[in-house]
Amino acid sequence: MLQTLVLTGANRGIGLELARLFTADGNRFVHACCRRPDEAAALQELAGDHAGRLAIHALDVTDAGSVADLASATGSAPIDLLLNNAGILNPRQTLDDLDFEAWETELQVNTLAPMRMALAFRAKLRQASNPRIVTISSQMGSLARPKGGSYAYRSSKAAVNKAMQGLAVDLAGEGICVVAMHPGWVRTSMGGPEAEIEPVESAKGIFAVATSLTLDDSGRFLTWDGREHAW
Ligand SMILES: NC(=O)c1ccc[n+]([C@@H]2O[C@H](COP(=O)([O-])OP(=O)(O)OC[C@H]3O[C@@H](n4cnc5c(N)ncnc54)[C@H](OP(=O)(O)O)[C@@H]3O)[C@@H](O)[C@H]2O)c1
């Protein structure tokens, strides 16, 4: 049976490579979400190349109405995998230039949205045979790495890690596996040109991990290449 995936932030960066990989694997149907489908040229091209296997949806993950509309638009079929990939990193995060308003937005996108998506798709995930929620977090949220700066980003990813750990406990009884992942330091507009790996390498690793998860893995924080990451 076709495995169904909901993917956020699918129009560029790691998300676009994930959309490409999951669509290339003939066994999947991808609900690829982005804020502005009209401007998502690469995603539209992918949909054209794989007719009937990828649907593009408009989604702003910070907008509860938009998330609810997406949940309706994806129909009543089970969802096998929810991949919370959308994220932001605001550059104004030093002690001398701390933007509190931007910090709140970062919490909305990086922390609250994955929870909102999880709740919106909980019932459809429950219907799948091996349902999984994978949230792309960051090593920058790890409490095991004492670093300064990037206050908003670090705290938003630390918070989503804790939220996913709790969700793993609460959804275990429903058979839903929940993990957080660090995608590597990736050459996207967020990671910058100095980053260590290409988006496709990160996406290949995330694909391999996400497609092999079972309920026994729930509550783990993993790297893109399948290693355990310290919380
Ligand atoms: N790159 C790295 O080195 C790195 C390292 C650790 C973790 N991560 C995490 O990996 C994930 C993907 O990052 P990336 O490097 O691929 O970043 P990216 O190239 O900047 O892409 C970010 C994606 O998130 C989407 N997004 C942002 N705000 C959104 C919103 N309100 N609603 C819906 N979509 C929204 C963007 O859509 P628009 O095009 O509409 O803005 C874009 O598709 C993020 O969660 C990031 O925190 C990245």
PDBQT file of the ligand as one rigid body, heavy atoms in Angstrom, charges set to zero:
ROOT
HETATM    1  N1  LIG A 301      20.637  24.108   7.475  1.00  0.00    +0.000 N 
HETATM    2  C1  LIG A 301      21.166  23.695   8.613  1.00  0.00    +0.000 C 
HETATM    3  O1  LIG A 301      22.399  23.666   8.780  1.00  0.00    +0.000 OA
HETATM    4  C2  LIG A 301      20.279  23.209   9.726  1.00  0.00    +0.000 A 
HETATM    5  C3  LIG A 301      20.904  22.755  10.898  1.00  0.00    +0.000 A 
HETATM    6  C4  LIG A 301      20.114  22.294  11.940  1.00  0.00    +0.000 A 
HETATM    7  C5  LIG A 301      18.744  22.267  11.795  1.00  0.00    +0.000 A 
HETATM    8  N2  LIG A 301      18.153  22.722  10.651  1.00  0.00    +0.000 N 
HETATM    9  C6  LIG A 301      16.691  22.648  10.561  1.00  0.00    +0.000 C 
HETATM   10  O2  LIG A 301      16.333  21.972   9.377  1.00  0.00    +0.000 OA
HETATM   11  C7  LIG A 301      15.045  22.436   8.921  1.00  0.00    +0.000 C 
HETATM   12  C8  LIG A 301      15.138  22.843   7.449  1.00  0.00    +0.000 C 
HETATM   13  O3  LIG A 301      16.094  23.879   7.365  1.00  0.00    +0.000 OA
HETATM   14  P1  LIG A 301      16.763  24.366   5.998  1.00  0.00    +0.000 P 
HETATM   15  O4  LIG A 301      18.207  24.468   6.255  1.00  0.00    +0.000 OA
HETATM   16  O5  LIG A 301      16.257  23.572   4.860  1.00  0.00    +0.000 OA
HETATM   17  O6  LIG A 301      16.180  25.859   5.949  1.00  0.00    +0.000 OA
HETATM   18  P2  LIG A 301      15.700  26.810   4.746  1.00  0.00    +0.000 P 
HETATM   19  O7  LIG A 301      16.387  26.453   3.481  1.00  0.00    +0.000 OA
HETATM   20  O8  LIG A 301      15.804  28.169   5.303  1.00  0.00    +0.000 OA
HETATM   21  O9  LIG A 301      14.155  26.389   4.575  1.00  0.00    +0.000 OA
HETATM   22  C9  LIG A 301      13.244  26.638   5.609  1.00  0.00    +0.000 C 
HETATM   23  C10 LIG A 301      11.881  26.153   5.155  1.00  0.00    +0.000 C 
HETATM   24  O10 LIG A 301      10.935  26.414   6.218  1.00  0.00    +0.000 OA
HETATM   25  C11 LIG A 301       9.818  27.093   5.629  1.00  0.00    +0.000 C 
HETATM   26  N3  LIG A 301       9.097  27.936   6.597  1.00  0.00    +0.000 N 
HETATM   27  C12 LIG A 301       9.597  28.933   7.362  1.00  0.00    +0.000 A 
HETATM   28  N4  LIG A 301       8.609  29.515   8.058  1.00  0.00    +0.000 NA
HETATM   29  C13 LIG A 301       7.461  28.862   7.717  1.00  0.00    +0.000 A 
HETATM   30  C14 LIG A 301       6.108  29.008   8.082  1.00  0.00    +0.000 A 
HETATM   31  N5  LIG A 301       5.693  29.945   8.957  1.00  0.00    +0.000 N 
HETATM   32  N6  LIG A 301       5.178  28.155   7.545  1.00  0.00    +0.000 NA
HETATM   33  C15 LIG A 301       5.567  27.219   6.662  1.00  0.00    +0.000 A 
HETATM   34  N7  LIG A 301       6.835  27.036   6.247  1.00  0.00    +0.000 NA
HETATM   35  C16 LIG A 301       7.770  27.866   6.777  1.00  0.00    +0.000 A 
HETATM   36  C17 LIG A 301      10.437  27.924   4.517  1.00  0.00    +0.000 C 
HETATM   37  O11 LIG A 301       9.435  28.384   3.645  1.00  0.00    +0.000 OA
HETATM   38  P3  LIG A 301       9.570  29.822   2.838  1.00  0.00    +0.000 P 
HETATM   39  O12 LIG A 301      10.343  29.495   1.592  1.00  0.00    +0.000 OA
HETATM   40  O13 LIG A 301       8.157  30.207   2.604  1.00  0.00    +0.000 OA
HETATM   41  O14 LIG A 301      10.301  30.765   3.733  1.00  0.00    +0.000 OA
HETATM   42  C18 LIG A 301      11.373  26.891   3.910  1.00  0.00    +0.000 C 
HETATM   43  O15 LIG A 301      10.658  25.993   3.106  1.00  0.00    +0.000 OA
HETATM   44  C19 LIG A 301      14.658  23.583   9.853  1.00  0.00    +0.000 C 
HETATM   45  O16 LIG A 301      13.781  23.112  10.848  1.00  0.00    +0.000 OA
HETATM   46  C20 LIG A 301      15.991  23.985  10.464  1.00  0.00    +0.000 C 
HETATM   47  O17 LIG A 301      15.837  24.601  11.723  1.00  0.00    +0.000 OA
HETATM   48  C21 LIG A 301      18.903  23.193   9.618  1.00  0.00    +0.000 A 
ENDROOT
TORSDOF 0
